[in-house]
Amino acid sequence: MSTINDFINKIKLLEGFRFDNEVAILLNIDSRNLASYKSKNVLPNKWITWYCERYGIQRKDFNSEIITEIKEPQMNTDKIIKSLFNLIELQEEKIKTLKSKIMLLEKIVPKA
């Protein structure tokens, strides 16, 4: 069963909204009312019916329609490996630089 968060996020996505308050206005309810349902994780049947009528879907398809997957762009494996090799090369350069500085300081400061 879909949650109210899925419901609200899907409407925000479809309508281009940023805030839950905008969804409440679209549903013609008080934003506190929406927040109350959200905190209880309750999705009233009348809102499901409203959604299906507004967006032209059948009630049986509601659950599969409402779930929104937010996919982050995936880097391909080659890019990840290349980035890691670049990082390693930078670390190796830093190590060489630090070793040079240590050697220079050892020449300046006599050992005890």
NORQUI-V773848 format. One record per backbone hydrogen bond with DSSP energy under -1.0 kcal/mol. CO is the residue of the C=O (numbers start at 1). NH is the residue of the N-H. E is the energy in kcal/mol with one decimal. If there is no record, write none. Layout:
<<CO,NH,E> <CO,NH,E>>
//
This chain:
<<3,7,-1.9> <4,8,-2.9> <5,9,-2.7> <6,10,-2.4> <7,11,-2.0> <8,12,-2.5> <9,13,-2.2> <10,14,-2.7> <11,15,-2.7> <12,16,-1.3> <12,17,-1.6> <20,24,-2.3> <21,25,-2.1> <22,26,-1.9> <23,27,-2.3> <24,29,-2.6> <30,34,-1.8> <31,35,-2.3> <32,36,-2.1> <33,37,-2.2> <34,38,-2.5> <35,39,-2.6> <36,40,-1.6> <37,42,-2.3> <44,48,-1.4> <45,49,-2.5> <46,50,-2.3> <47,51,-2.6> <48,52,-2.5> <49,53,-2.4> <50,54,-2.8> <51,55,-2.7> <52,57,-1.8> <58,61,-1.4> <59,62,-1.5> <61,65,-2.0> <62,66,-2.6> <63,67,-1.1> <76,80,-1.8> <77,81,-2.6> <78,82,-2.6> <79,83,-2.4> <80,84,-2.2> <81,85,-2.4> <82,86,-2.4> <83,87,-2.2> <84,88,-2.4> <85,89,-2.5> <86,90,-2.3> <87,91,-2.2> <88,92,-2.5> <89,93,-2.3> <90,94,-2.1> <91,95,-2.3> <92,96,-2.3> <93,97,-2.4> <94,98,-2.5> <95,99,-2.5> <96,100,-2.3> <97,101,-2.1> <98,102,-2.4> <99,103,-2.6> <100,104,-2.3> <101,105,-2.5> <102,106,-2.4> <103,107,-1.6> <104,108,-1.6> <105,109,-3.0>>
//
